[in-house]
Amino acid sequence: MFEMKVRFATPGQIKSFCSVCQKMTSDIDVVNVENSYDRIDGKSIIGLMTLELDVPFILQVSGDDEESAAEIFSEFAEER
């Protein structure tokens, strides 16, 4: 499983993120940092649009695409 912190600044960025996720075969979840039971399927635009903007989340990728996930999702990585 691959994990990284992500942050979305605009609804357009969420739409772009979902579009990338839908092209992948892996299971992709966006998890609340404060409550790991609060998770949204990364391929669900309706679920993702409920996210609060400019808040950190944990991206979890599990499957065939996880080795390339760091590069694929780098534009959504939380600033360090």
PDB file of N, CA, C and O in Angstrom:
ATOM      1  N   MET A   1       0.834  -1.178   0.000  1.00  0.00           N
ATOM      2  CA  MET A   1       0.000   0.000   0.000  1.00  0.00           C
ATOM      3  C   MET A   1       0.882   1.245   0.000  1.00  0.00           C
ATOM      4  O   MET A   1       1.880   1.320   0.718  1.00  0.00           O
ATOM      5  N   PHE A   2       0.498   2.207  -0.810  1.00  0.00           N
ATOM      6  CA  PHE A   2       1.191   3.490  -0.890  1.00  0.00           C
ATOM      7  C   PHE A   2       0.352   4.538  -0.175  1.00  0.00           C
ATOM      8  O   PHE A   2      -0.869   4.564  -0.331  1.00  0.00           O
ATOM      9  N   GLU A   3       0.999   5.409   0.614  1.00  0.00           N
ATOM     10  CA  GLU A   3       0.315   6.487   1.311  1.00  0.00           C
ATOM     11  C   GLU A   3       1.087   7.789   1.152  1.00  0.00           C
ATOM     12  O   GLU A   3       2.317   7.802   1.117  1.00  0.00           O
ATOM     13  N   MET A   4       0.338   8.883   1.056  1.00  0.00           N
ATOM     14  CA  MET A   4       0.938  10.211   1.063  1.00  0.00           C
ATOM     15  C   MET A   4      -0.124  11.218   1.499  1.00  0.00           C
ATOM     16  O   MET A   4      -1.323  10.974   1.363  1.00  0.00           O
ATOM     17  N   LYS A   5       0.338  12.350   2.024  1.00  0.00           N
ATOM     18  CA  LYS A   5      -0.595  13.411   2.403  1.00  0.00           C
ATOM     19  C   LYS A   5      -0.908  14.249   1.172  1.00  0.00           C
ATOM     20  O   LYS A   5      -0.022  14.608   0.396  1.00  0.00           O
ATOM     21  N   VAL A   6      -2.194  14.549   1.015  1.00  0.00           N
ATOM     22  CA  VAL A   6      -2.653  15.380  -0.091  1.00  0.00           C
ATOM     23  C   VAL A   6      -3.519  16.511   0.450  1.00  0.00           C
ATOM     24  O   VAL A   6      -4.033  16.454   1.567  1.00  0.00           O
ATOM     25  N   ARG A   7      -3.662  17.532  -0.376  1.00  0.00           N
ATOM     26  CA  ARG A   7      -4.495  18.687  -0.018  1.00  0.00           C
ATOM     27  C   ARG A   7      -5.102  19.235  -1.307  1.00  0.00           C
ATOM     28  O   ARG A   7      -4.424  19.340  -2.329  1.00  0.00           O
ATOM     29  N   PHE A   8      -6.382  19.581  -1.245  1.00  0.00           N
ATOM     30  CA  PHE A   8      -7.079  20.131  -2.405  1.00  0.00           C
ATOM     31  C   PHE A   8      -7.429  21.585  -2.124  1.00  0.00           C
ATOM     32  O   PHE A   8      -8.034  21.894  -1.098  1.00  0.00           O
ATOM     33  N   ALA A   9      -7.051  22.476  -3.032  1.00  0.00           N
ATOM     34  CA  ALA A   9      -7.276  23.907  -2.852  1.00  0.00           C
ATOM     35  C   ALA A   9      -8.536  24.400  -3.557  1.00  0.00           C
ATOM     36  O   ALA A   9      -9.133  25.394  -3.143  1.00  0.00           O
ATOM     37  N   THR A  10      -8.945  23.699  -4.629  1.00  0.00           N
ATOM     38  CA  THR A  10     -10.096  24.151  -5.407  1.00  0.00           C
ATOM     39  C   THR A  10     -10.960  22.955  -5.828  1.00  0.00           C
ATOM     40  O   THR A  10     -10.469  21.827  -5.876  1.00  0.00           O
ATOM     41  N   PRO A  11     -12.230  23.192  -6.130  1.00  0.00           N
ATOM     42  CA  PRO A  11     -13.072  22.107  -6.659  1.00  0.00           C
ATOM     43  C   PRO A  11     -12.524  21.558  -7.985  1.00  0.00           C
ATOM     44  O   PRO A  11     -12.669  20.369  -8.269  1.00  0.00           O
ATOM     45  N   GLY A  12     -11.906  22.408  -8.782  1.00  0.00           N
ATOM     46  CA  GLY A  12     -11.302  21.946 -10.034  1.00  0.00           C
ATOM     47  C   GLY A  12     -10.182  20.950  -9.796  1.00  0.00           C
ATOM     48  O   GLY A  12     -10.006  20.005 -10.565  1.00  0.00           O
ATOM     49  N   GLN A  13      -9.438  21.161  -8.742  1.00  0.00           N
ATOM     50  CA  GLN A  13      -8.361  20.237  -8.395  1.00  0.00           C
ATOM     51  C   GLN A  13      -8.934  18.885  -7.963  1.00  0.00           C
ATOM     52  O   GLN A  13      -8.366  17.839  -8.279  1.00  0.00           O
ATOM     53  N   ILE A  14     -10.051  18.906  -7.246  1.00  0.00           N
ATOM     54  CA  ILE A  14     -10.715  17.658  -6.850  1.00  0.00           C
ATOM     55  C   ILE A  14     -11.203  16.914  -8.094  1.00  0.00           C
ATOM     56  O   ILE A  14     -11.054  15.696  -8.186  1.00  0.00           O
ATOM     57  N   LYS A  15     -11.781  17.637  -9.041  1.00  0.00           N
ATOM     58  CA  LYS A  15     -12.263  17.028 -10.284  1.00  0.00           C
ATOM     59  C   LYS A  15     -11.109  16.393 -11.052  1.00  0.00           C
ATOM     60  O   LYS A  15     -11.238  15.280 -11.563  1.00  0.00           O
ATOM     61  N   SER A  16      -9.993  17.089 -11.135  1.00  0.00           N
ATOM     62  CA  SER A  16      -8.813  16.569 -11.811  1.00  0.00           C
ATOM     63  C   SER A  16      -8.288  15.314 -11.107  1.00  0.00           C
ATOM     64  O   SER A  16      -7.921  14.337 -11.761  1.00  0.00           O
ATOM     65  N   PHE A  17      -8.256  15.348  -9.779  1.00  0.00           N
ATOM     66  CA  PHE A  17      -7.813  14.203  -8.980  1.00  0.00           C
ATOM     67  C   PHE A  17      -8.701  12.983  -9.265  1.00  0.00           C
ATOM     68  O   PHE A  17      -8.199  11.881  -9.490  1.00  0.00           O
ATOM     69  N   CYS A  18     -10.006  13.189  -9.251  1.00  0.00           N
ATOM     70  CA  CYS A  18     -10.946  12.090  -9.492  1.00  0.00           C
ATOM     71  C   CYS A  18     -10.763  11.512 -10.890  1.00  0.00           C
ATOM     72  O   CYS A  18     -10.838  10.298 -11.079  1.00  0.00           O
ATOM     73  N   SER A  19     -10.525  12.368 -11.852  1.00  0.00           N
ATOM     74  CA  SER A  19     -10.312  11.935 -13.231  1.00  0.00           C
ATOM     75  C   SER A  19      -9.083  11.026 -13.328  1.00  0.00           C
ATOM     76  O   SER A  19      -9.104  10.014 -14.030  1.00  0.00           O
ATOM     77  N   VAL A  20      -8.024  11.393 -12.625  1.00  0.00           N
ATOM     78  CA  VAL A  20      -6.811  10.566 -12.593  1.00  0.00           C
ATOM     79  C   VAL A  20      -7.122   9.213 -11.936  1.00  0.00           C
ATOM     80  O   VAL A  20      -6.718   8.164 -12.437  1.00  0.00           O
ATOM     81  N   CYS A  21      -7.838   9.252 -10.819  1.00  0.00           N
ATOM     82  CA  CYS A  21      -8.167   8.021 -10.089  1.00  0.00           C
ATOM     83  C   CYS A  21      -8.980   7.048 -10.932  1.00  0.00           C
ATOM     84  O   CYS A  21      -8.757   5.838 -10.887  1.00  0.00           O
ATOM     85  N   GLN A  22      -9.916   7.577 -11.695  1.00  0.00           N
ATOM     86  CA  GLN A  22     -10.798   6.728 -12.492  1.00  0.00           C
ATOM     87  C   GLN A  22     -10.064   5.984 -13.601  1.00  0.00           C
ATOM     88  O   GLN A  22     -10.575   4.991 -14.119  1.00  0.00           O
ATOM     89  N   LYS A  23      -8.889   6.444 -13.969  1.00  0.00           N
ATOM     90  CA  LYS A  23      -8.092   5.778 -15.006  1.00  0.00           C
ATOM     91  C   LYS A  23      -7.231   4.652 -14.432  1.00  0.00           C
ATOM     92  O   LYS A  23      -6.622   3.889 -15.182  1.00  0.00           O
ATOM     93  N   MET A  24      -7.182   4.551 -13.111  1.00  0.00           N
ATOM     94  CA  MET A  24      -6.316   3.569 -12.463  1.00  0.00           C
ATOM     95  C   MET A  24      -7.100   2.324 -12.074  1.00  0.00           C
ATOM     96  O   MET A  24      -8.315   2.379 -11.890  1.00  0.00           O
ATOM     97  N   THR A  25      -6.388   1.187 -11.949  1.00  0.00           N
ATOM     98  CA  THR A  25      -7.045  -0.058 -11.555  1.00  0.00           C
ATOM     99  C   THR A  25      -6.988  -0.289 -10.040  1.00  0.00           C
ATOM    100  O   THR A  25      -7.732  -1.117  -9.515  1.00  0.00           O
ATOM    101  N   SER A  26      -6.131   0.420  -9.350  1.00  0.00           N
ATOM    102  CA  SER A  26      -5.973   0.250  -7.906  1.00  0.00           C
ATOM    103  C   SER A  26      -7.177   0.773  -7.136  1.00  0.00           C
ATOM    104  O   SER A  26      -7.960   1.570  -7.653  1.00  0.00           O
ATOM    105  N   ASP A  27      -7.315   0.314  -5.890  1.00  0.00           N
ATOM    106  CA  ASP A  27      -8.273   0.892  -4.956  1.00  0.00           C
ATOM    107  C   ASP A  27      -7.643   2.167  -4.419  1.00  0.00           C
ATOM    108  O   ASP A  27      -6.488   2.155  -3.993  1.00  0.00           O
ATOM    109  N   ILE A  28      -8.382   3.259  -4.435  1.00  0.00           N
ATOM    110  CA  ILE A  28      -7.860   4.550  -4.000  1.00  0.00           C
ATOM    111  C   ILE A  28      -8.820   5.147  -2.986  1.00  0.00           C
ATOM    112  O   ILE A  28     -10.005   5.318  -3.270  1.00  0.00           O
ATOM    113  N   ASP A  29      -8.310   5.462  -1.810  1.00  0.00           N
ATOM    114  CA  ASP A  29      -9.113   6.068  -0.760  1.00  0.00           C
ATOM    115  C   ASP A  29      -8.483   7.370  -0.313  1.00  0.00           C
ATOM    116  O   ASP A  29      -7.260   7.503  -0.281  1.00  0.00           O
ATOM    117  N   VAL A  30      -9.327   8.332   0.032  1.00  0.00           N
ATOM    118  CA  VAL A  30      -8.901   9.586   0.633  1.00  0.00           C
ATOM    119  C   VAL A  30      -9.406   9.530   2.071  1.00  0.00           C
ATOM    120  O   VAL A  30     -10.609   9.436   2.317  1.00  0.00           O
ATOM    121  N   VAL A  31      -8.463   9.591   3.020  1.00  0.00           N
ATOM    122  CA  VAL A  31      -8.780   9.333   4.424  1.00  0.00           C
ATOM    123  C   VAL A  31      -8.561  10.591   5.251  1.00  0.00           C
ATOM    124  O   VAL A  31      -7.567  11.298   5.087  1.00  0.00           O
ATOM    125  N   ASN A  32      -9.507  10.854   6.142  1.00  0.00           N
ATOM    126  CA  ASN A  32      -9.403  11.974   7.068  1.00  0.00           C
ATOM    127  C   ASN A  32      -8.208  11.741   7.995  1.00  0.00           C
ATOM    128  O   ASN A  32      -8.074  10.661   8.569  1.00  0.00           O
ATOM    129  N   VAL A  33      -7.349  12.733   8.142  1.00  0.00           N
ATOM    130  CA  VAL A  33      -6.155  12.615   8.984  1.00  0.00           C
ATOM    131  C   VAL A  33      -6.533  12.383  10.446  1.00  0.00           C
ATOM    132  O   VAL A  33      -5.855  11.640  11.156  1.00  0.00           O
ATOM    133  N   GLU A  34      -7.608  13.015  10.889  1.00  0.00           N
ATOM    134  CA  GLU A  34      -8.001  12.936  12.296  1.00  0.00           C
ATOM    135  C   GLU A  34      -8.837  11.707  12.625  1.00  0.00           C
ATOM    136  O   GLU A  34      -8.916  11.319  13.790  1.00  0.00           O
ATOM    137  N   ASN A  35      -9.467  11.081  11.622  1.00  0.00           N
ATOM    138  CA  ASN A  35     -10.324   9.924  11.857  1.00  0.00           C
ATOM    139  C   ASN A  35     -10.176   8.959  10.691  1.00  0.00           C
ATOM    140  O   ASN A  35     -10.771   9.164   9.633  1.00  0.00           O
ATOM    141  N   SER A  36      -9.393   7.918  10.877  1.00  0.00           N
ATOM    142  CA  SER A  36      -9.102   6.993   9.786  1.00  0.00           C
ATOM    143  C   SER A  36     -10.320   6.189   9.327  1.00  0.00           C
ATOM    144  O   SER A  36     -10.266   5.549   8.277  1.00  0.00           O
ATOM    145  N   TYR A  37     -11.408   6.207  10.085  1.00  0.00           N
ATOM    146  CA  TYR A  37     -12.636   5.526   9.669  1.00  0.00           C
ATOM    147  C   TYR A  37     -13.430   6.376   8.672  1.00  0.00           C
ATOM    148  O   TYR A  37     -14.342   5.874   8.015  1.00  0.00           O
ATOM    149  N   ASP A  38     -13.089   7.640   8.563  1.00  0.00           N
ATOM    150  CA  ASP A  38     -13.742   8.560   7.638  1.00  0.00           C
ATOM    151  C   ASP A  38     -12.960   8.547   6.326  1.00  0.00           C
ATOM    152  O   ASP A  38     -11.959   9.249   6.183  1.00  0.00           O
ATOM    153  N   ARG A  39     -13.428   7.742   5.372  1.00  0.00           N
ATOM    154  CA  ARG A  39     -12.713   7.581   4.099  1.00  0.00           C
ATOM    155  C   ARG A  39     -13.672   7.683   2.930  1.00  0.00           C
ATOM    156  O   ARG A  39     -14.845   7.324   3.027  1.00  0.00           O
ATOM    157  N   ILE A  40     -13.142   8.183   1.819  1.00  0.00           N
ATOM    158  CA  ILE A  40     -13.934   8.375   0.603  1.00  0.00           C
ATOM    159  C   ILE A  40     -13.216   7.700  -0.549  1.00  0.00           C
ATOM    160  O   ILE A  40     -11.993   7.777  -0.666  1.00  0.00           O
ATOM    161  N   ASP A  41     -13.981   7.044  -1.392  1.00  0.00           N
ATOM    162  CA  ASP A  41     -13.434   6.405  -2.588  1.00  0.00           C
ATOM    163  C   ASP A  41     -12.925   7.497  -3.530  1.00  0.00           C
ATOM    164  O   ASP A  41     -13.675   8.405  -3.889  1.00  0.00           O
ATOM    165  N   GLY A  42     -11.678   7.413  -3.924  1.00  0.00           N
ATOM    166  CA  GLY A  42     -11.076   8.413  -4.796  1.00  0.00           C
ATOM    167  C   GLY A  42     -11.683   8.467  -6.185  1.00  0.00           C
ATOM    168  O   GLY A  42     -11.450   9.424  -6.924  1.00  0.00           O
ATOM    169  N   LYS A  43     -12.457   7.457  -6.550  1.00  0.00           N
ATOM    170  CA  LYS A  43     -13.095   7.427  -7.865  1.00  0.00           C
ATOM    171  C   LYS A  43     -14.514   7.979  -7.833  1.00  0.00           C
ATOM    172  O   LYS A  43     -15.198   7.992  -8.856  1.00  0.00           O
ATOM    173  N   SER A  44     -14.957   8.432  -6.669  1.00  0.00           N
ATOM    174  CA  SER A  44     -16.310   8.956  -6.502  1.00  0.00           C
ATOM    175  C   SER A  44     -16.289  10.482  -6.459  1.00  0.00           C
ATOM    176  O   SER A  44     -15.919  11.070  -5.443  1.00  0.00           O
ATOM    177  N   ILE A  45     -16.683  11.123  -7.553  1.00  0.00           N
ATOM    178  CA  ILE A  45     -16.685  12.578  -7.606  1.00  0.00           C
ATOM    179  C   ILE A  45     -17.666  13.154  -6.586  1.00  0.00           C
ATOM    180  O   ILE A  45     -17.393  14.192  -5.984  1.00  0.00           O
ATOM    181  N   ILE A  46     -18.783  12.502  -6.392  1.00  0.00           N
ATOM    182  CA  ILE A  46     -19.766  12.994  -5.421  1.00  0.00           C
ATOM    183  C   ILE A  46     -19.187  12.947  -4.014  1.00  0.00           C
ATOM    184  O   ILE A  46     -19.343  13.899  -3.250  1.00  0.00           O
ATOM    185  N   GLY A  47     -18.526  11.858  -3.664  1.00  0.00           N
ATOM    186  CA  GLY A  47     -17.892  11.751  -2.351  1.00  0.00           C
ATOM    187  C   GLY A  47     -16.788  12.773  -2.171  1.00  0.00           C
ATOM    188  O   GLY A  47     -16.690  13.407  -1.120  1.00  0.00           O
ATOM    189  N   LEU A  48     -15.953  12.939  -3.191  1.00  0.00           N
ATOM    190  CA  LEU A  48     -14.830  13.865  -3.099  1.00  0.00           C
ATOM    191  C   LEU A  48     -15.286  15.314  -2.977  1.00  0.00           C
ATOM    192  O   LEU A  48     -14.625  16.112  -2.314  1.00  0.00           O
ATOM    193  N   MET A  49     -16.394  15.664  -3.600  1.00  0.00           N
ATOM    194  CA  MET A  49     -16.876  17.043  -3.533  1.00  0.00           C
ATOM    195  C   MET A  49     -17.380  17.413  -2.133  1.00  0.00           C
ATOM    196  O   MET A  49     -17.636  18.585  -1.856  1.00  0.00           O
ATOM    197  N   THR A  50     -17.522  16.422  -1.257  1.00  0.00           N
ATOM    198  CA  THR A  50     -17.924  16.722   0.119  1.00  0.00           C
ATOM    199  C   THR A  50     -16.730  17.096   0.997  1.00  0.00           C
ATOM    200  O   THR A  50     -16.906  17.505   2.144  1.00  0.00           O
ATOM    201  N   LEU A  51     -15.521  16.956   0.461  1.00  0.00           N
ATOM    202  CA  LEU A  51     -14.323  17.249   1.244  1.00  0.00           C
ATOM    203  C   LEU A  51     -14.166  18.741   1.490  1.00  0.00           C
ATOM    204  O   LEU A  51     -14.502  19.569   0.644  1.00  0.00           O
ATOM    205  N   GLU A  52     -13.655  19.058   2.649  1.00  0.00           N
ATOM    206  CA  GLU A  52     -13.347  20.440   2.977  1.00  0.00           C
ATOM    207  C   GLU A  52     -12.063  20.828   2.231  1.00  0.00           C
ATOM    208  O   GLU A  52     -11.103  20.059   2.200  1.00  0.00           O
ATOM    209  N   LEU A  53     -12.054  22.004   1.644  1.00  0.00           N
ATOM    210  CA  LEU A  53     -10.882  22.456   0.898  1.00  0.00           C
ATOM    211  C   LEU A  53      -9.779  22.921   1.837  1.00  0.00           C
ATOM    212  O   LEU A  53     -10.039  23.388   2.946  1.00  0.00           O
ATOM    213  N   ASP A  54      -8.553  22.785   1.373  1.00  0.00           N
ATOM    214  CA  ASP A  54      -7.356  23.252   2.071  1.00  0.00           C
ATOM    215  C   ASP A  54      -7.139  22.582   3.428  1.00  0.00           C
ATOM    216  O   ASP A  54      -6.634  23.201   4.365  1.00  0.00           O
ATOM    217  N   VAL A  55      -7.527  21.312   3.517  1.00  0.00           N
ATOM    218  CA  VAL A  55      -7.325  20.500   4.719  1.00  0.00           C
ATOM    219  C   VAL A  55      -6.526  19.271   4.289  1.00  0.00           C
ATOM    220  O   VAL A  55      -6.805  18.713   3.227  1.00  0.00           O
ATOM    221  N   PRO A  56      -5.548  18.833   5.072  1.00  0.00           N
ATOM    222  CA  PRO A  56      -4.772  17.656   4.666  1.00  0.00           C
ATOM    223  C   PRO A  56      -5.569  16.350   4.814  1.00  0.00           C
ATOM    224  O   PRO A  56      -6.348  16.175   5.751  1.00  0.00           O
ATOM    225  N   PHE A  57      -5.348  15.460   3.871  1.00  0.00           N
ATOM    226  CA  PHE A  57      -5.926  14.120   3.886  1.00  0.00           C
ATOM    227  C   PHE A  57      -4.816  13.126   3.568  1.00  0.00           C
ATOM    228  O   PHE A  57      -3.751  13.508   3.084  1.00  0.00           O
ATOM    229  N   ILE A  58      -5.068  11.864   3.838  1.00  0.00           N
ATOM    230  CA  ILE A  58      -4.120  10.810   3.492  1.00  0.00           C
ATOM    231  C   ILE A  58      -4.666  10.066   2.280  1.00  0.00           C
ATOM    232  O   ILE A  58      -5.795   9.576   2.293  1.00  0.00           O
ATOM    233  N   LEU A  59      -3.863   9.991   1.250  1.00  0.00           N
ATOM    234  CA  LEU A  59      -4.193   9.234   0.052  1.00  0.00           C
ATOM    235  C   LEU A  59      -3.641   7.827   0.234  1.00  0.00           C
ATOM    236  O   LEU A  59      -2.463   7.654   0.546  1.00  0.00           O
ATOM    237  N   GLN A  60      -4.493   6.818   0.038  1.00  0.00           N
ATOM    238  CA  GLN A  60      -4.063   5.427   0.116  1.00  0.00           C
ATOM    239  C   GLN A  60      -4.344   4.750  -1.219  1.00  0.00           C
ATOM    240  O   GLN A  60      -5.474   4.757  -1.706  1.00  0.00           O
ATOM    241  N   VAL A  61      -3.310   4.169  -1.800  1.00  0.00           N
ATOM    242  CA  VAL A  61      -3.427   3.479  -3.083  1.00  0.00           C
ATOM    243  C   VAL A  61      -2.993   2.033  -2.859  1.00  0.00           C
ATOM    244  O   VAL A  61      -1.894   1.761  -2.377  1.00  0.00           O
ATOM    245  N   SER A  62      -3.884   1.120  -3.222  1.00  0.00           N
ATOM    246  CA  SER A  62      -3.586  -0.294  -3.027  1.00  0.00           C
ATOM    247  C   SER A  62      -3.939  -1.053  -4.303  1.00  0.00           C
ATOM    248  O   SER A  62      -5.102  -1.119  -4.701  1.00  0.00           O
ATOM    249  N   GLY A  63      -2.912  -1.626  -4.938  1.00  0.00           N
ATOM    250  CA  GLY A  63      -3.153  -2.377  -6.162  1.00  0.00           C
ATOM    251  C   GLY A  63      -2.013  -2.245  -7.141  1.00  0.00           C
ATOM    252  O   GLY A  63      -0.894  -1.896  -6.765  1.00  0.00           O
ATOM    253  N   ASP A  64      -2.297  -2.524  -8.393  1.00  0.00           N
ATOM    254  CA  ASP A  64      -1.284  -2.571  -9.445  1.00  0.00           C
ATOM    255  C   ASP A  64      -0.585  -1.234  -9.690  1.00  0.00           C
ATOM    256  O   ASP A  64       0.572  -1.209 -10.109  1.00  0.00           O
ATOM    257  N   ASP A  65      -1.275  -0.131  -9.432  1.00  0.00           N
ATOM    258  CA  ASP A  65      -0.724   1.188  -9.742  1.00  0.00           C
ATOM    259  C   ASP A  65       0.065   1.815  -8.591  1.00  0.00           C
ATOM    260  O   ASP A  65       0.614   2.905  -8.752  1.00  0.00           O
ATOM    261  N   GLU A  66       0.130   1.161  -7.454  1.00  0.00           N
ATOM    262  CA  GLU A  66       0.706   1.820  -6.275  1.00  0.00           C
ATOM    263  C   GLU A  66       2.176   2.195  -6.438  1.00  0.00           C
ATOM    264  O   GLU A  66       2.633   3.145  -5.802  1.00  0.00           O
ATOM    265  N   GLU A  67       2.925   1.479  -7.268  1.00  0.00           N
ATOM    266  CA  GLU A  67       4.343   1.789  -7.445  1.00  0.00           C
ATOM    267  C   GLU A  67       4.552   3.118  -8.176  1.00  0.00           C
ATOM    268  O   GLU A  67       5.566   3.786  -7.971  1.00  0.00           O
ATOM    269  N   SER A  68       3.602   3.499  -9.020  1.00  0.00           N
ATOM    270  CA  SER A  68       3.729   4.754  -9.750  1.00  0.00           C
ATOM    271  C   SER A  68       2.890   5.875  -9.134  1.00  0.00           C
ATOM    272  O   SER A  68       2.839   6.972  -9.689  1.00  0.00           O
ATOM    273  N   ALA A  69       2.240   5.625  -8.014  1.00  0.00           N
ATOM    274  CA  ALA A  69       1.325   6.594  -7.399  1.00  0.00           C
ATOM    275  C   ALA A  69       2.020   7.884  -6.971  1.00  0.00           C
ATOM    276  O   ALA A  69       1.439   8.961  -7.105  1.00  0.00           O
ATOM    277  N   ALA A  70       3.237   7.803  -6.466  1.00  0.00           N
ATOM    278  CA  ALA A  70       3.941   9.009  -6.006  1.00  0.00           C
ATOM    279  C   ALA A  70       4.088  10.004  -7.147  1.00  0.00           C
ATOM    280  O   ALA A  70       3.893  11.204  -6.954  1.00  0.00           O
ATOM    281  N   GLU A  71       4.423   9.522  -8.309  1.00  0.00           N
ATOM    282  CA  GLU A  71       4.586  10.400  -9.468  1.00  0.00           C
ATOM    283  C   GLU A  71       3.234  10.875  -9.991  1.00  0.00           C
ATOM    284  O   GLU A  71       3.069  12.050 -10.321  1.00  0.00           O
ATOM    285  N   ILE A  72       2.281   9.974 -10.065  1.00  0.00           N
ATOM    286  CA  ILE A  72       0.960  10.297 -10.607  1.00  0.00           C
ATOM    287  C   ILE A  72       0.260  11.373  -9.776  1.00  0.00           C
ATOM    288  O   ILE A  72      -0.375  12.272 -10.327  1.00  0.00           O
ATOM    289  N   PHE A  73       0.376  11.278  -8.448  1.00  0.00           N
ATOM    290  CA  PHE A  73      -0.348  12.185  -7.562  1.00  0.00           C
ATOM    291  C   PHE A  73       0.518  13.305  -6.994  1.00  0.00           C
ATOM    292  O   PHE A  73       0.101  13.982  -6.055  1.00  0.00           O
ATOM    293  N   SER A  74       1.703  13.513  -7.537  1.00  0.00           N
ATOM    294  CA  SER A  74       2.619  14.517  -6.986  1.00  0.00           C
ATOM    295  C   SER A  74       2.034  15.926  -6.982  1.00  0.00           C
ATOM    296  O   SER A  74       2.334  16.707  -6.079  1.00  0.00           O
ATOM    297  N   GLU A  75       1.214  16.268  -7.962  1.00  0.00           N
ATOM    298  CA  GLU A  75       0.644  17.619  -8.007  1.00  0.00           C
ATOM    299  C   GLU A  75      -0.368  17.874  -6.888  1.00  0.00           C
ATOM    300  O   GLU A  75      -0.712  19.024  -6.615  1.00  0.00           O
ATOM    301  N   PHE A  76      -0.845  16.814  -6.245  1.00  0.00           N
ATOM    302  CA  PHE A  76      -1.814  16.956  -5.157  1.00  0.00           C
ATOM    303  C   PHE A  76      -1.158  16.829  -3.776  1.00  0.00           C
ATOM    304  O   PHE A  76      -1.831  16.956  -2.753  1.00  0.00           O
ATOM    305  N   ALA A  77       0.139  16.580  -3.750  1.00  0.00           N
ATOM    306  CA  ALA A  77       0.856  16.385  -2.487  1.00  0.00           C
ATOM    307  C   ALA A  77       0.772  17.641  -1.617  1.00  0.00           C
ATOM    308  O   ALA A  77       0.850  18.770  -2.102  1.00  0.00           O
ATOM    309  N   GLU A  78       0.611  17.404  -0.334  1.00  0.00           N
ATOM    310  CA  GLU A  78       0.586  18.522   0.605  1.00  0.00           C
ATOM    311  C   GLU A  78       1.948  19.172   0.626  1.00  0.00           C
ATOM    312  O   GLU A  78       2.971  18.487   0.656  1.00  0.00           O
ATOM    313  N   GLU A  79       1.965  20.502   0.611  1.00  0.00           N
ATOM    314  CA  GLU A  79       3.239  21.231   0.684  1.00  0.00           C
ATOM    315  C   GLU A  79       3.914  20.909   2.004  1.00  0.00           C
ATOM    316  O   GLU A  79       3.267  20.834   3.048  1.00  0.00           O
ATOM    317  N   ARG A  80       5.196  20.722   1.944  1.00  0.00           N
ATOM    318  CA  ARG A  80       5.935  20.405   3.163  1.00  0.00           C
ATOM    319  C   ARG A  80       6.525  21.656   3.757  1.00  0.00           C
ATOM    320  O   ARG A  80       7.188  21.595   4.793  1.00  0.00           O
TER     321      ARG A  80
END
